[in-house]
Amino acid sequence: MARFIDELKRTHSCGALREGNVGDEVVLFGWVHSRRDHGELIFVDLRDRDGITQVVFDPSVSKDAFAVGDRARSEWVIGVRAKVRSRGGNVNDKIATGRIEVLALEATVFNKAETPVFPIEDDIDTNEEKRLEHRYLDLRRAKLQRNIMTRSRIYHHTRSHFHESGFVEVETPIFVKYTPGGARNFLVPARLNPGLFYALAESPQLFKQLLMVSGFDRYIQIVKCFRDEDLRGDRQPEFTQIDVEMSFVNQDDIFGIIEKLVVRLWKELLGVDLTQRYPGGVFPRMKFEESMRRFGNDKPDMRFGLEHVELTDLVITHGGGGVPLLEPIAKKFADGTYRRDLPDEIVKAIRVPAQHATAMSRTEIDKLEAFVKQMGAKGLARAKVGPASSGGSGEWQQSPMAKSATKEFVAAVNAACGAEEGDLLLFQFGPEAMVHTVMANLRLHLGKKLGMIPQVGAGGDWNLLWVVEPPLFERHEDGKTWVAAHHPFTRPHDDSVPLLDRDPGKVLCYRYDLVLNGVELGGGSIRLHDPDVQKKVFEVLGIGEQEATEKFGFLLSALRHGAPPHGGIALGLDRLAMLLTESESLRDVIAFPKTGKGSDLMTGAPGPVIPEQLAELKVRSTAGT
């Protein structure tokens, strides 16, 4: 073994050799991926992160090397000195090195291995818990190794892009002061300050603004962030983001620098030229209001149709159209109790075209109702559009509403939805937020179910979009007070500033999200650096001067000491890697991820600590009491 490490040295990776290397003497190191004993010859597929090379052990060439091949088993770590030769007509097109093989001249065993608890292959049915428990084995699979190496290339090209654009990389603190609001923080007891706690930073937001006040002008950081939230496939308790802040810029300037980064990543990593679809590398924009109206969320997947149709005004005009469940909504607006620009309840529909609707059985349509009920909906009204009557519109069929709906209402709804014979109309009505959420998820569910978009991945369709001009405030769950929709340092539009005093719900702001195929890649805003406007924003939020000083005093003080106009954005690097590799879960692009319950099955974290450790921290656990 010492000879291979000290003298011979590795000359190539296991995925590097080609026909041009025939006749070369090489040294390869790797893991035994598979072994085949053909009696007089032994064939070993030797694997490393770069690929696989077939090694031939022939006793007539080297008995000692053959003995190593004879003993070697799956996942043993070995080294070989060998001569490259052509495989002639016995080509293996499944691997990049399939036109050559190497004949072992000398071999050594670096380490033996126990039989793996699951095959080191991409297509395995081993449950995820078992694979996470033995993550060091799972990471040997070619797919995951490609994902992690792609992630590494994202780091490289991101840093290069921002360095070439004049950005300064600055590390910000991870242990920070806890500030109420936003995501739930992880807390860390401060041993040297008994009874006090650090919070793990959920983002570098305040620090990157301070860097702008400090005059650094252009900041970049690939940073670890922490949020103690409920987990799902696209969320982890610790995550990585590409964090950016710029001074003396407007929204367009920030869009430009991020668009150039995205174009570069797709070109370098996938060989896809996004400028062919987006001339000049400029991505389209959609107003927040339009996105909510057409798609029910602010991250629309634009790869397919099934857009929402807003029917609230139509229902009001027709007094409910004879449908008992809709009449209360119409009456609420008719008596002037509710404002039309801020509806309490809305009505929406989705039209499923006949070519898709006819392929859905009654049972499948019934399952859609069960699907929406999981999200809090009471049900899912529906109607099949029948043949058009003489001089009229298609009557509704297979619908409880058909018995009472007026002909005029049916005709108006069909016209609004562009419905024709055989189409299926799906309706949802009730509280605005619920309807938007239910219909947004129903649309995506149908898109995948009907084959309009792939279950996982882009399917070659990379659809990018900026969603812009959202409201600065949103209603608190109490329905009376206001909360910041993003954070309280977001700059409102200049023409919205007067509305801060009289109509906060109409205040629009310079906040933006970059969306790819229905997934939010990142978001940010132009910051509020005007102390007078900042004070008004705090007043809307019910934050007095004392509370503002307690929560954000150091930032407010900095903003009064010559703060430049500035803004920024943060891109989720984990999500970016997930989309670029077309993976199903963030766990497929993170080397050592947590489970859906925040556990590390490999190391056993989080784990218990002994009472002495808690005593040293002046902390007492109440778990189990």
HELIX and SHEET records of a PDB file:
HELIX    1   1 ALA A    2  ARG A    3  1                                   2    
HELIX    2   2 PHE A    4  LEU A    8  3                                   5    
HELIX    3   3 GLU A   19  ASN A   21  5                                   3    
HELIX    4   4 LYS A   63  ARG A   71  1                                   9    
HELIX    5   5 GLU A  128  GLU A  133  1                                   6    
HELIX    6   6 ARG A  135  ASP A  138  1                                   4    
HELIX    7   7 ALA A  142  GLU A  164  1                                  23    
HELIX    8   8 GLN A  205  VAL A  213  1                                   9    
HELIX    9   9 GLN A  251  LEU A  270  1                                  20    
HELIX   10  10 LEU A  274  GLN A  276  5                                   3    
HELIX   11  11 PRO A  279  GLY A  281  5                                   3    
HELIX   12  12 PHE A  288  PHE A  295  1                                   8    
HELIX   13  13 THR A  312  THR A  317  1                                   6    
HELIX   14  14 GLU A  327  ALA A  334  1                                   8    
HELIX   15  15 ALA A  354  ALA A  357  1                                   4    
HELIX   16  16 ARG A  362  LYS A  373  1                                  12    
HELIX   17  17 PRO A  400  LYS A  403  5                                   4    
HELIX   18  18 LYS A  407  CYS A  417  1                                  11    
HELIX   19  19 GLU A  432  LYS A  449  1                                  18    
HELIX   20  20 ASP A  494  SER A  496  5                                   3    
HELIX   21  21 LEU A  499  ARG A  502  1                                   4    
HELIX   22  22 PRO A  504  LYS A  506  5                                   3    
HELIX   23  23 PRO A  531  VAL A  540  1                                  10    
HELIX   24  24 GLU A  545  LEU A  559  1                                  15    
HELIX   25  25 LEU A  573  LEU A  580  1                                   8    
HELIX   26  26 LEU A  586  ASP A  588  5                                   3    
HELIX   27  27 PRO A  611  GLU A  616  1                                   6    
SHEET    1   A 6 GLU A  25  ASP A  37  0                                        
SHEET    2   A 6 ILE A  42  ASP A  48 -1                                        
SHEET    3   A 6 GLY A  51  PHE A  57 -1                                        
SHEET    4   A 6 ILE A 100  ASN A 111  1                                        
SHEET    5   A 6 VAL A  77  SER A  86 -1                                        
SHEET    6   A 6 GLU A  25  ASP A  37 -1                                        
SHEET    1   B 8 VAL A 168  GLU A 169  0                                        
SHEET    2   B 8 ARG A 218  PHE A 226  1                                        
SHEET    3   B 8 GLU A 238  SER A 247 -1                                        
SHEET    4   B 8 HIS A 566  GLY A 572 -1                                        
SHEET    5   B 8 VAL A 519  ILE A 526 -1                                        
SHEET    6   B 8 ARG A 511  LEU A 516 -1                                        
SHEET    7   B 8 LEU A 464  VAL A 468 -1                                        
SHEET    8   B 8 ARG A 285  LYS A 287  1                                        
SHEET    1   C 3 PHE A 175  VAL A 176  0                                        
SHEET    2   C 3 PHE A 197  LEU A 200 -1                                        
SHEET    3   C 3 LEU A 187  PRO A 189 -1                                        
SHEET    1   D 5 HIS A 308  GLU A 310  0                                        
SHEET    2   D 5 GLU A 345  VAL A 352 -1                                        
SHEET    3   D 5 LEU A 424  PRO A 431 -1                                        
SHEET    4   D 5 ALA A 381  ALA A 388 -1                                        
SHEET    5   D 5 GLY A 394  GLN A 397 -1                                        
SHEET    1   E 2 PHE A 473  ARG A 475  0                                        
SHEET    2   E 2 TRP A 482  ALA A 484 -1                                        
END                                                                             
